[in-house]
């Protein structure tokens, strides 16, 4: 099974890959809906922790 043809594997530039990875980058690997679900989950859990700490 071939996922990419050889012509699809060529780099778009000839620069050294080390230059690309030299500085940190902030990227998002999930969509906005997942980010919102995770945010809501953390918010709900934090509320539950605060309630439990008060008891």
Secondary structure, 3 states (H helix, E strand, C coil): CCCCCHHHCCCCCCCCHHHHHCCCCCCCCCCHHHHHHHHHHHHHHHHHHHHHHHC
